């Protein structure tokens, strides 16, 4: 029974997945597709947490000499006996992931690459004594694994030619050309860009890839993965027979991530089918090629939580699995037009944009249009097709990513207002000074300049929550004031109660969203509710002596403030 299999949270090794009885969504059709659509070098670009590393591990397990062929028993590829006979376990394989190549300085990141090449070479220690290699070739191998005080000693010349050299030595030993698998090939460039040594890293990666993938007669084929489609001119210069397969290509569109059918199957296997609507709302929405795709990391994590606690609620697994600096950079750069477009996305609409699939990291920040492209290729946005002019209709894929945008918008608003002390002091004092005009003016300015996270499809109460949150954030500037939100008071729950200790003034604020645009009527309803529900009672019980009542109405980015008699 499938339900007896362990749920594979964080398992990225195909061999472990199969040997230790983990649940596996069969993606071995990828092997058949790669061989049928053969390219010398293939680069797959997909967002993070979409199964790239597991698929690369699966390819290694299939092609590598000495593989355990039973790992593929019962899987799709095992039915193609002719292909398995010709290719399974027939190639020396060089495999490594660049996802941990980082450092505050170039020298640190450079050594991480040295370490990876050195450790991969050490898997083939028999090369040092191989009777198929010349003495010079054995010396080359020893240079790849040489250590001094526990550190690899290869210089730049050996580093740049290291992968090519190892593939040549393996070819000489086995008489069979080498398969090269490089996972997360763009991570070193991302980290280098963040830490200020981008040009040095581009030069190094270009040299390594050029030797390994372009001028390598010992190469059978290579497969690379990454999140961002790096401009060919930056690190793949002059590479012929090179195929890039992004989320826009129909080929391999089901190879990374889970299809709707696969999600339904895993939920059924664990008796979780009742949770399908939540899983779809939170984790579906990506569109690769012609296929709708779920984020596999999210589905697996949520299934594991549900198995432990059937009442578990969906969480933001993907957006919390690593940094989301790109979204914050995008919001920081947003002008009025872009802020309006973000509001439309949050509200569930789509916007039309030209997408550039090839960028260098140093181009990303040059224009807001480039940032749109990066958000799309890295999974923060997806698309609903193209216009006749070739522009993509971009949208936020699901509730999880929408929540991420909302969280980043709130962080941005908090940071922006924190540095606006003079205006905030004036705003807060206006409540004590009984100056509704000043409150209306400053609050309205903030509403105009912020990014609205009102969802036009939600109920009025939830729209009110947006304005409520902004108002609370602004009033929070006064550290000496006691501010209570949705506090039980009188016969109901007031929106906001404020206690000003200096003169024992209590302030009641009731906020309404004017669905029909009639803010005067909404303010009147707010003040009537304050009286009907006797919200002042709580302030009186807390020792306040002076009481001020405010009815505030909001509609889109306008507000109206009325003071009670």
N, C-alpha and C positions, 0 to 999 in steps of 0.2 A: 504494500500500500504506500502511495506517495506520502501520505500524512505521517508515516513513520520516519521519513527522512528529516535530517536536521536542516533548519533554515540557514542559508549561508551568508550571514551578515559579515562583510569584510573579507570573505574568502575570494582571493584573486588568482589562486593557483589551480589550474584545471586538474592536475593530478590529485591534489588534496580533495578537490570537489568530488571526484569520482571514487577515490579509494576510501574515503571516510564517510560515505553515505549521506552526502549533502544533496539537497534538491537542486536539480540542474535543468534550466531551460535550454533545450537543444539548439545550438547555433552552429552546428558543424556543416550546415549547408554553405557557410562562408568558405570552407576549404574547396568545395566543388566549384563555387563561383570564381575563386581566385585562379584555379587551374584552367577553367574553361575560358576565362577572359584574361588570359595571361598578360601581364606587364612586367617589365624588368624591375621597376620600382613603383610601388603603390603606396600612396599616403591617404589614410582615412582621417578626416577631421570630424569630431563629435564633441559635444559638451562633456564636462567632467561627470564622473559617476554614471556613465552609460555603458559600462562593460568593456571598455577598450582593453584594459590589462588582462582580464580573464580571457578574452578572445585571442589575444596575442599568446598567452600561455597555452591555450588550446592548439594554436598553430604549431607552437614549438613541440608539444607532446605528439602531434601527428607526424611531423616531418623528421624529427630528430632520430639519428641512428641509435639503435638500442632501445627504442621506446617500448613501453608496455602496451601492446596492441589491444589488450583486453579493456583498456580505458574507454574504447570507443564501441564496445559491444552494445547493441541495441540502439545506437544513435543513428541519425539520418545517414551519415557518411558511410557507415558500415554496409549499407545496402548497395553501394557502388563498388562492387568487389574488384572490378578491373582497375579503377582509380586507386583503390587502397593497395592493390598488389604492386602497382607501378610506383607509388609515391610514399606510402606509409613507412616511416622508419628508414628512409633511404638517403638522408642528407645530414652532413654536419651543420649544426645550427649555432649561430652567434646571436645571443639574446640579452638585451639589457634595457632597463627603464631609466630615463633621465629625470624622473619626477622628483628625485631628491637632490638634483644638482642646483645648489643655491649657496649663497654666502654673502656677507656684507662687502667682501672684496673679491675682485676677479681671481686672485690667487687661490682663495678658498674654493670657489666654484670650479676652477680649473682642476684642482686636485680631486674633487669628487668624480670628475670624468676619468681622470687617470686611474683612480681606484676602481671604477666600474670596468674599464677595459682590462686592467690587471687581474681582477678577480675572475672575469669571464675567461681570460687566457689560462688562468690556473686550473680551470676545469679540465684542461687538456694537457696535464703534466707529462703524459707519455710522449709528447712531441719533443721533449728535451733529449730523448733517447731513440727517437724514431729512425729506423734504418732507411726510411724513404726520404729523409731530409739530409742535405749536405751539412758540413760543419758550420758553414756561414749561416745557413737557415736555422740551425739549432741555436747559434749565437743570437740571431734575431729574436727567437722565441724567449731566450733567457733574458733579453733586454726588456721584454714586455712584463716579465714577472719579477724582475730584480728589486730587492728591498735593501734599504739602509736604515738602521734603527727603526725597523718595522714599517717604514713608508716606502711606497713605490718611487723609483728614481727616474722614470722615463722623462726625457727632455721633450721639447716642443716637436722636434722632427719625428721622434718615435711616436709621440702622442697623436699627431695628425695622421700618420700612416698606420697607426696601431690596428684598427679594425681591418683595413685592407691586408696588412701583413698577416694577421691571424687567419683570415680567410684563405690566403694563399698557402700558408703552412698546412692548414686542414685539407685543402684541395690536393696538395702534394702527397700528404699521408694517406688519404682515403681514395684518391682518384675520382672524387666526386665534388662538383662545385658546391659552394656554401649558400645556405639560406641565412639572410641577415634580418633580424627583427628588432626594431628600435621603438620602444614605447614612450609616449609623452615627449616627443622630440622638441616641442616648443617651450617646455618649462624653463630650460636654462636661459632662453632669451627673455622670457617674462620676468624672471627674477633679476636678470642683469639690467633690464630696463628700470625696474623698481629701485635698484641699488646703485645705478650710475656707472656701470661698466658695459653698456650695451654694445658699443663698437668693438671692443675687445672680444666679447663673446661671439658676436656675429662672425668675426674673422676666424675664430677657432672652429666653430661649428661648420662654417663653410668649407674650411680646409679638410676637416674630418670626413664630412659627407661627400665632398668632391672625390677624395681618394677612395672611399669605401663603395660609393654608389655609381660613380661616373667612369673612373679609370681603373676598373677592377675586373680583370679577365677571370677571376676565380669566383665570381658571383653568379649563382643560379637565379635568384630573385630576392628582392627585399620588400618588406612591408613595414611601414611606419605609421604611427598614430600621433595625433595631437588635438588640442582644442581649437586653436586658431589656425586658419590657413595662411601660413607665412608666405609672403611674396617670394616667388621663385627666384627673383633676382637677388634676394638677400642671402639665402643659404643653399639654394639648389641651382646655382648659376651653371648654365651649359649642360644641364642634365637632359639627355635624350631618353625617349621611351619611358617617360615619367607620367604617371596618372594620379590625379588628385580627385578624391571622391568625398564630397562634402554632404551636408544634410540636404542639399538641393538635388543631388543625383538620385535617380530612381534605382540604379544598380545598388545592391547591398542595402536597400532601405530598411529591411527587417533584421539586419545582422547585428545591430547595436541597439539596446533598449528592448522593452517588451511590447509586443503587439496586444491589441485588445483581447484576442483569443487566448494568448498566453496568460494574460492577467486573469481572465475568467477561469482558466484551468487551474492555476495555482490557488485561487480562492476556493474553488470547488474541492480541490484535493485536501485542503486543510479545514473544510467545512466552514468557510468564511464568506460564502457567496452573498449573504445579507449585507456585507460591507462594500459591495461593488460600487454603489452610487458615490460613497465617500471617496473611495480610491480613485474613481474617475474624475471627480470634481477637483481633488487635490493634486493628483500626480499625472494625469493624462494631458493632452493638449499639444504635445510636440508633433511636428509634421516633418518627417524625413522622406524625401522623394514623394512617392504616392501613398505613404503609409502613416497612419496616426500611431504615435509611439508614447509609451509611459516611461518615466524615469525608473529604471530597475532598482536603483539604490533605495528609493522611497518605498516602492512596493514591497521589497523584501523586508525592510526595517519595520514597516507598519504591520505586515503579516506576523513578524516575530513578536511584536508587542501584543497583537490581538491573541496570539496563542497563549501568551502569559496572562493576559487580562482581556477578556472578551468585551469589556466596556471601554477599552483604550480609545482615545480620540486621535485623529490624524495630527501629525506634527510637521514642522518645517525641517525635514531631514536633509534635503539636498542643499538648501540655502545655508544651513548651519554647519555643513561638512567642510568648509574652507572659507577663506576670505571673500568678501564681496565688495572689494574696493572699487571695482569698475562701475557699479551702480552709483556709489557715492560720488565718484569723479564726474559721472554723467549729470547727476543732479546739481552738483556745484557749478557746472558749466552752463546750465540751462538758462536761456534767455526767456522772454515772455512767451514767445511762440512755442518754444520747447516745453515750457511749464504747462501750457495749455494742452499740448499733445500728450504729456504724461498724465494729466488729469483724465483725458479721454481714454487712455489705456487702462487706468485704474478703474474707470467706470465700465470696462468691458468692451469698449469700442476698438476698432482697428484704425491704423493710420497708414498712409501710403509713403514709402520711402525707396530711394535708390539704394541698392546694397552693393558694396564693394567687397568681393570675396577675397581679394589679395591685398594685404596691408603689411607694412613693416611696423614693428612696435613703436618706432620713433615717429610714425605718422598718426598714431591713434589719437593723440591729443591735439592734433593740428586743426581739427574741425569737429563740430558736433555731429556732422554727418558720418564721420568715421566712427564715432562712438556708437551711433545707431547700428552700424554694420557689425561692430564687435559684440554688442549686446545680443544681436541676432545669432551670430555664429557660435557664441558661447552658451546659448540656451536660456538667456534671460527673456528673450522674445522669440516667438515663432511666427509663422506666416499662414495666411489663409488664401494663398494663391497670388497670381500676378494680374496687374492691369494690362490693357492692350499695349501700353507704352513700356511695359517691362518693369514697372515699379512693383515692389512687394507690399502686400497688405499685412502689416505687422500687428501683432497682438500679444498680450501677456498669456502664456500657455495655460496657467491653472491657478488655483487658489493659493498654493504654496508660494509661488513666485510673486503673486500679487501681494501677499503678506510681507514678503521681503521688501518690495518697493515701498509699501506703506511704512515699514519700520525705518527704512533709510530716510524717507521723507521726514518722519518725525525727528530723527536724529539731526538732520540738516536744519530743521526749523528751530530745534532747541539750541543748536550751536550758533545760528544766526542771531537769535534773540538774546542770547546770553551776552553778546558783545554790544548790546544796544541799551546800556544802562540808563542813560538820560531819558530816553523815550519811555522805557518801562516804568521808571520812577514817576514820570508825569502821568502815565496811564493809570497806575495803581492809586495815586493820590486823587485822581479825578473821581474815584468811587467814594472816597471819604468826603471830598469837597462838594458832592452832589452836583456833578457837572456831566450830565448825560451827553451833551454835545461833544465834549472832549473825548469821552469814552468811545462814542460812535465814530469820531474821526480817526482815532488811533487804531481801534479795533478793525475798522474798515480798511485802513492802509495795510495792516498785516494780512487781512484776508485777500486783498488784491495782490500782494507780493508773494504770498506763499503758494504752495502747490496743493490744491484741493484733493482730498482723498475721499470725497463723497462718491459713493457708488450709486449711480442713477437708478439702478435696479433694486436697491434695498428699501426697506420700510423707512418711514419718516423718522422713527425713533433712532435708527442707526445713523441717519444723516445728521440728526441733532448731536450725536456722539462726536462727530468730527469737530463741530464748532465748540462743543463742550471741552474737548481735549485741548484745543488751541487756547481757549480762555483760561483754563486751569494752568497751562504752561506759562502764560503771561503773568498771571497773578502770583505764580510761584516765585517770582523775582523777589517778593517781599518775604525775606526769611523770618522776620519777627511776627508775621501774621499767621494765625491758625486757619487753615483752609480745609474745609471738608467737602467731599464730593458725594452726591447721592446719599446724604446722611438722613437717618430717620429723624423726622421733626414734625411735631404736631400729629396730624393724622395721615401723614404720607412721607415721601422721600423728596427732599428739595434737591435741585440741581447742584447749587453751590452755596455754602454758608461760609462767611468770612468773619473772623473775630479779630478786631484791631485792638490790641491791649493798651495802647497809649491813652486813648480816651474812652475805652470800653465801648467802642462802636461795633454793632453787629450788622452785617450786610447780607441780605438774601438776594440771590440772583436766580431767576428762572428763565431758561432759554427755550425758544420755540423755533422750529423750522417752518417757514411760511410756504407751504407746498403750492399755494395758489398765487404767491407773490405779494399778498396783502399783509405787509409787515405791521401796519398799524393795528389791524385786528389781532395779529399774533401777539403783539406786545400786550394788548388788553387782556387776552386770555391768560398770558403769563402772570400778570398782576392779580387777576381774579383768582388764579390757582394759589398764589401765595397767601391770600386772605382766607380762601376756603379751607386750605389744608393747615392753616395756622403755623406756617414754617417759622415764624418769629419765636415761638415758644421755646425751641431748643436754645436759641441765643439768649433768651431771658433766663433760662435755667442755668446757663453757663456764666451768669453775672454781667451780661452786657446791659447797658442802660440806654444807649442811643441806637435807633434802628433805622436802616435805610433799605428800601425795597426797589429792585430793578427788574423790569421786564425787558428781555433782549430778544429780538426776532432777527433771523438770518434767512437770506434767500440767495443762493449761488454765492457771489462774492460781495454782496451788499448786506448791511446790517442796520438795525434801528434800535435805539436805546431809549426807554421811557422810565422815569422815576415815579414811584408810587407816592401818593399823598400821605 
